[in-house]
Structure formats: C-alpha cells, structure tokens
Amino acid sequence: MAAALLAGLATGSAGTLSAQQRQNLPAGQPPIMQDEDAAPTPPPSPTPSRSRKPSVFEHDPDLDATDELAPAQVLHQPVPDAVAMPSGGSHTRAAARGSDSVMEPGAVTGPSRRPKPHVIACGGIFGPDSTHAKLAMAFKSKNVAFTQVDSSSGTKVMASVLFDRDPKQRLEVWWSKPASRSDTHLIVINGQSDWIAPGELHLGLTLAELEQLNGKPFKLTGFDRNKVAALSDWDGGHLSALAGGCKIGVSLRADPKTSASALGDLPAERAFTSDNASLRAANPVVSEILIAY
C-alpha cells in the first residue's frame, strides 16, 4: 500500500509526498547534549545575568539513562528510506490555532474524563529539528520507545514510537539521523491512531471530506492489489502547502465490500480525480497519513 503512495508523489518542494520513494540520508551529528564528563562549571557569579538562558537539555529525572546518551554512545542504526516531498498550499486552521501544544498522557477534560485528541503541527516538538530526547521530555520517557518499525521495502528501521502499546495514541517518528535520533524525517499515522495531522487530517476521512479540507478536488492513483489508492497531487489546494514547511501524503483503502471488478476499472497505474464517480463508489477512506520535511 505504501508503494502506490510513494510512487505517485514527486520529490522537492513542488512535488507531493510519496510513502515509497526513499533516499538514504547521512547518519551522525554532534551530540544532542553535553557529556557529564565535560569541564566543571565555574562557580556562579555574585550577580547573575538576566540574559543568561538555561540549557535546553538539562537533566530530567523522568528521562531514562538511554535518552541522555551522546550520539557517540548510541549504536548506529540503518537510515530509513528517503521520502519524496509532497507539494505545498496554504495555511491551515490547525496550524493557525497553534496546535503543537502537548497533552500529557492521562490528561482529562471535565466530567467525561476523555483525553483531548493529539494534534501535530509543522513545528515545535514535531518540527524538522526535533529529537528523541525532546519527545521524551514532552511525553515522558516511559511513553517514547526507540524501536523497530516496518518500512515500505519490507525491512525494519529504527524509529521513535509514542505510546507503542496504545493503538489509539500510537505515532511513529522517523529520523534523518537515526544514530543520534535527531532531525525529523517522517511522521507516520496509521492503524487505529487518533492523531490529527496538519490541515486537520485524520484517519477515516472520506474523499468528500478531503476535498472540503483541500478546498477543491485532488488527484490520486487507482487501487493496488491491497485495495489502496494513494495521493498524487493536492492540485494547488489548501493542503498543498502548510505553515512550517511540512508536506502531507495520504493513502485511502476501498470499502471491503467493493467488488474486484469495480476496482479493476480503477488500476493503480492510472491517475484519477477525487470527484470521479467510480472512485467515489468504492467508498475509500484515509488509512495512512505521512508527514515529511
């Protein structure tokens, strides 16, 4: 299913996000924090300066020891396949609301005691310069695992996974520099996850609902053997470019009741517009969302 998504989207700022087109990125970067064996800190000045800023990575008692290792102490992991960039568009309502705020796990909202939905923005802890350590500080170390996930090529790659044991809150964050767990490469929303992507995208949206968010019809491929179609171009709509510079790609799965003959008229090798009657008759809904920089 990822193959159709990645193959359909062009690389670069004018292209659209493809889940299958991946390129190797260089690994390794300067340590994300200072080693504890560094030179001792001089005694404090009698008159502290107000202009002095605290270190970004001060010790956090909630962090596991592995989250505070320098890159040199982390084993090198295989770099995930590269992702072609989707095309850009306009500011979204989600980004305008400053939706990169973090909700601590277990937070409740009034008598219902239901957690607020998790929202991703193209910045903050999900920005291009994020790290595993930042995620661990934001969501607590126990809720962020550095573990293997499936890639489109069928191999395993290392990624930071939020709430790995909770299907509703699970989120994958792939790194451009996996050895140091830094520089966001790809954010993946799939399965039963209720995360909301920039542009107010979430799993389960229909073609009509996507068109409403985009402000116009868009282009996508037909269905592959797994009954999955992939975005190929937002066609200049609102979702073509988002504040913060991230790019969005989606996959849609046809209704299981759709006949094979009906899907046969919508092959993956061809492109269709989202308002195509035959495509609409298959009742596809968003099954995966990819966010890349």
C-alpha positions as CSV (number, residue, x, y, z in Angstrom):
1,M,0.0,0.0,0.0
2,A,2.9,2.4,0.7
3,A,4.3,1.7,-2.8
4,A,1.5,3.4,-4.5
5,L,1.6,6.4,-2.3
6,L,5.3,6.9,-2.7
7,A,5.4,6.2,-6.4
8,G,2.7,8.8,-7.0
9,L,4.3,11.8,-5.4
10,A,7.1,13.9,-6.9
11,T,10.2,15.0,-5.0
12,G,11.1,18.5,-3.9
13,S,9.0,21.5,-2.7
14,A,6.8,21.3,-5.7
15,G,6.1,17.6,-5.5
16,T,3.7,15.6,-3.3
17,L,4.6,13.2,-0.5
18,S,5.3,9.6,-1.6
19,A,5.4,6.9,1.1
20,Q,7.5,4.6,-1.1
21,Q,10.3,6.9,-2.6
22,R,13.0,6.9,0.0
23,Q,16.6,8.0,-0.1
24,N,19.4,7.3,2.3
25,L,20.3,10.3,4.5
26,P,23.7,10.8,6.2
27,A,23.9,9.5,9.8
28,G,25.5,11.1,12.8
29,Q,25.6,14.6,14.1
30,P,27.1,16.5,17.1
31,P,25.9,15.2,20.5
32,I,22.4,16.4,21.4
33,M,23.6,17.3,24.9
34,Q,26.9,17.8,26.7
35,D,28.6,14.8,28.3
36,E,28.6,14.7,32.1
37,D,32.4,14.4,32.0
38,A,32.8,17.8,30.4
39,A,34.8,20.6,32.1
40,P,33.3,21.5,35.6
41,T,31.1,24.5,35.6
42,P,32.7,27.7,37.2
43,P,31.1,29.0,40.5
44,P,28.1,31.2,40.0
45,S,28.6,34.9,39.7
46,P,27.6,37.1,42.7
47,T,25.3,39.0,40.4
48,P,23.6,36.6,37.9
49,S,22.9,38.0,34.5
50,R,19.2,38.0,33.4
51,S,20.3,37.4,29.8
52,R,21.6,34.0,30.6
53,K,19.4,31.3,29.1
54,P,19.1,27.8,30.7
55,S,20.4,24.9,28.8
56,V,17.8,23.2,26.6
57,F,18.8,19.7,27.7
58,E,19.0,20.0,31.5
59,H,18.8,16.7,33.4
60,D,15.2,15.4,33.6
61,P,14.5,12.8,36.4
62,D,11.8,11.3,34.1
63,L,14.3,10.5,31.3
64,D,15.7,7.0,31.0
65,A,19.5,6.8,31.0
66,T,19.5,5.9,27.3
67,D,17.7,9.2,26.5
68,E,20.6,11.1,27.9
69,L,23.4,9.4,25.9
70,A,25.6,11.3,23.5
71,P,25.4,10.1,19.9
72,A,28.8,8.5,20.2
73,Q,27.4,6.1,22.8
74,V,24.4,5.1,20.6
75,L,24.9,2.2,18.1
76,H,24.5,3.2,14.5
77,Q,21.2,2.1,13.0
78,P,20.2,1.8,9.4
79,V,18.9,5.1,7.9
80,P,15.3,4.9,6.8
81,D,14.4,5.1,3.1
82,A,14.0,8.7,1.9
83,V,10.6,10.3,1.3
84,A,9.8,12.4,-1.7
85,M,8.3,15.7,-0.7
86,P,4.6,16.4,-1.3
87,S,3.6,19.7,-2.9
88,G,2.7,22.7,-0.8
89,G,-0.5,25.0,-0.5
90,S,-1.8,27.4,2.2
91,H,-2.1,27.9,5.9
92,T,-4.4,25.5,7.7
93,R,-6.8,26.1,10.6
94,A,-5.0,23.5,12.7
95,A,-1.7,25.4,12.4
96,A,-3.3,28.7,12.9
97,R,-4.6,27.6,16.3
98,G,-1.0,26.8,17.4
99,S,-1.8,23.1,17.6
100,D,1.7,22.0,18.5
101,S,0.8,22.1,22.2
102,V,1.5,18.8,24.1
103,M,-1.1,16.9,26.1
104,E,0.4,14.9,28.9
105,P,-0.8,11.3,28.8
106,G,-3.8,10.7,31.0
107,A,-5.0,14.2,30.9
108,V,-8.7,14.6,31.1
109,T,-11.3,17.1,30.0
110,G,-14.1,17.7,32.5
111,P,-16.5,15.0,33.7
112,S,-16.2,12.9,30.6
113,R,-12.5,12.1,31.5
114,R,-11.7,11.5,27.9
115,P,-8.3,12.7,26.7
116,K,-8.0,15.5,24.2
117,P,-7.0,14.5,20.7
118,H,-3.3,14.6,20.0
119,V,-2.6,17.3,17.3
120,I,0.6,17.6,15.2
121,A,1.8,20.9,13.8
122,C,4.7,21.6,11.5
123,G,6.9,22.9,14.3
124,G,7.8,22.6,18.0
125,I,8.5,19.0,19.1
126,F,7.4,17.8,15.6
127,G,9.5,20.3,13.7
128,P,12.4,19.4,11.4
129,D,14.9,19.9,14.1
130,S,13.2,17.7,16.7
131,T,14.9,14.8,18.6
132,H,14.0,11.7,20.5
133,A,15.1,13.5,23.7
134,K,12.6,16.3,23.0
135,L,9.8,13.8,22.6
136,A,10.8,12.0,25.8
137,M,10.7,15.3,27.7
138,A,7.3,16.3,26.3
139,F,5.5,12.9,26.6
140,K,7.7,11.3,29.4
141,S,10.4,8.8,28.7
142,K,8.2,5.8,29.6
143,N,5.8,6.7,26.7
144,V,8.5,7.0,24.0
145,A,10.3,3.9,22.7
146,F,13.2,3.7,20.2
147,T,12.3,0.5,18.4
148,Q,12.0,-1.2,15.0
149,V,9.1,-0.4,12.7
150,D,8.2,-1.7,9.2
151,S,9.4,0.2,6.1
152,S,7.8,0.1,2.7
153,S,10.5,-2.1,1.4
154,G,9.6,-4.8,3.9
155,T,12.7,-4.2,6.1
156,K,12.9,-2.9,9.6
157,V,14.2,0.5,10.5
158,M,14.6,2.3,13.9
159,A,12.2,5.0,14.9
160,S,10.8,6.7,18.0
161,V,7.3,5.4,18.7
162,L,5.0,7.3,21.0
163,F,2.6,5.1,23.1
164,D,3.6,1.9,21.3
165,R,1.2,-0.2,23.3
166,D,-1.9,2.0,22.8
167,P,-3.3,1.7,19.3
168,K,-5.3,5.0,19.7
169,Q,-2.3,7.1,20.7
170,R,0.4,5.3,18.7
171,L,2.7,7.5,16.5
172,E,5.9,6.8,14.6
173,V,8.6,9.4,14.2
174,W,11.5,8.5,11.8
175,W,14.8,10.3,12.0
176,S,17.1,11.6,9.2
177,K,20.0,10.8,11.6
178,P,18.9,7.7,13.5
179,A,22.3,7.2,15.2
180,S,21.7,10.4,17.2
181,R,17.9,10.1,17.0
182,S,17.6,13.6,15.5
183,D,16.2,15.6,12.6
184,T,12.6,14.6,11.8
185,H,12.5,12.6,8.6
186,L,8.9,11.2,8.6
187,I,5.9,11.1,10.9
188,V,3.5,8.2,10.3
189,I,-0.1,8.0,11.4
190,N,-1.7,4.6,10.7
191,G,-3.6,1.7,12.3
192,Q,-6.2,2.9,14.8
193,S,-4.3,6.1,15.7
194,D,-6.4,9.2,16.6
195,W,-3.6,11.7,16.0
196,I,-4.6,14.7,13.9
197,A,-2.2,15.9,11.3
198,P,-1.7,19.4,10.0
199,G,-4.6,20.6,7.9
200,E,-7.0,18.7,10.3
201,L,-6.3,15.4,8.6
202,H,-7.1,12.2,10.4
203,L,-7.7,8.6,9.6
204,G,-11.1,7.6,8.4
205,L,-11.8,10.7,6.2
206,T,-13.7,10.2,3.0
207,L,-12.9,11.6,-0.4
208,A,-15.6,14.3,0.0
209,E,-14.2,15.3,3.4
210,L,-10.7,15.5,2.0
211,E,-12.0,17.7,-0.8
212,Q,-13.6,20.0,1.7
213,L,-10.3,20.4,3.7
214,N,-8.4,20.9,0.5
215,G,-10.9,23.4,-0.9
216,K,-11.1,21.5,-4.3
217,P,-10.8,18.1,-5.8
218,F,-7.3,16.5,-5.9
219,K,-5.5,13.7,-7.8
220,L,-4.8,10.2,-6.7
221,T,-3.8,6.8,-8.2
222,G,-6.2,3.9,-8.6
223,F,-6.2,0.9,-6.3
224,D,-3.4,-1.6,-5.9
225,R,-3.8,-5.3,-5.0
226,N,-4.4,-4.3,-1.4
227,K,-7.3,-2.1,-2.4
228,V,-5.3,1.0,-1.5
229,A,-5.1,4.3,-3.5
230,A,-2.5,7.0,-3.0
231,L,-2.5,10.7,-3.2
232,S,-0.5,12.0,-6.2
233,D,-1.2,15.8,-6.1
234,W,-3.3,18.2,-4.0
235,D,-3.6,20.1,-7.2
236,G,-3.0,23.5,-5.7
237,G,-5.5,23.2,-2.9
238,H,-5.2,24.3,0.8
239,L,-3.3,21.1,1.7
240,S,-0.6,21.7,-1.0
241,A,1.5,23.9,1.4
242,L,1.3,24.2,5.1
243,A,2.7,26.6,7.6
244,G,6.0,25.3,8.8
245,G,7.0,23.7,5.5
246,C,5.9,20.1,6.1
247,K,4.3,18.0,3.4
248,I,1.4,15.7,3.6
249,G,0.6,12.4,1.8
250,V,-2.3,10.1,2.3
251,S,-3.4,6.6,1.4
252,L,-7.0,5.5,1.1
253,R,-8.4,2.0,1.4
254,A,-11.5,1.0,-0.5
255,D,-14.6,-0.4,1.2
256,P,-14.1,-4.1,1.7
257,K,-17.5,-4.7,0.1
258,T,-16.3,-3.2,-3.2
259,S,-16.1,-5.8,-5.9
260,A,-12.9,-6.8,-7.6
261,S,-14.4,-5.9,-11.0
262,A,-15.2,-2.4,-9.8
263,L,-11.7,-1.9,-8.6
264,G,-10.3,-3.4,-11.8
265,D,-11.7,-0.3,-13.6
266,L,-9.5,1.9,-11.3
267,P,-6.0,0.5,-11.7
268,A,-3.0,1.8,-9.7
269,E,-1.2,2.6,-12.9
270,R,-3.7,5.4,-13.8
271,A,-4.4,8.7,-12.1
272,F,-7.9,9.9,-11.2
273,T,-9.6,13.0,-9.7
274,S,-11.2,12.6,-6.4
275,D,-14.6,13.5,-7.8
276,N,-14.5,10.6,-10.2
277,A,-17.9,8.7,-9.8
278,S,-16.4,5.2,-10.0
279,L,-13.7,6.2,-7.4
280,R,-16.4,7.6,-5.1
281,A,-18.4,4.4,-5.5
282,A,-15.6,2.4,-3.9
283,N,-16.1,4.5,-0.7
284,P,-12.4,4.7,0.2
285,V,-11.3,6.3,3.5
286,V,-7.9,7.6,4.7
287,S,-5.9,4.6,6.1
288,E,-2.5,6.2,6.5
289,I,-1.1,9.8,6.8
290,L,2.6,10.7,6.1
291,I,4.2,14.0,7.2
292,A,7.6,14.8,5.9
293,Y,10.0,17.8,5.6
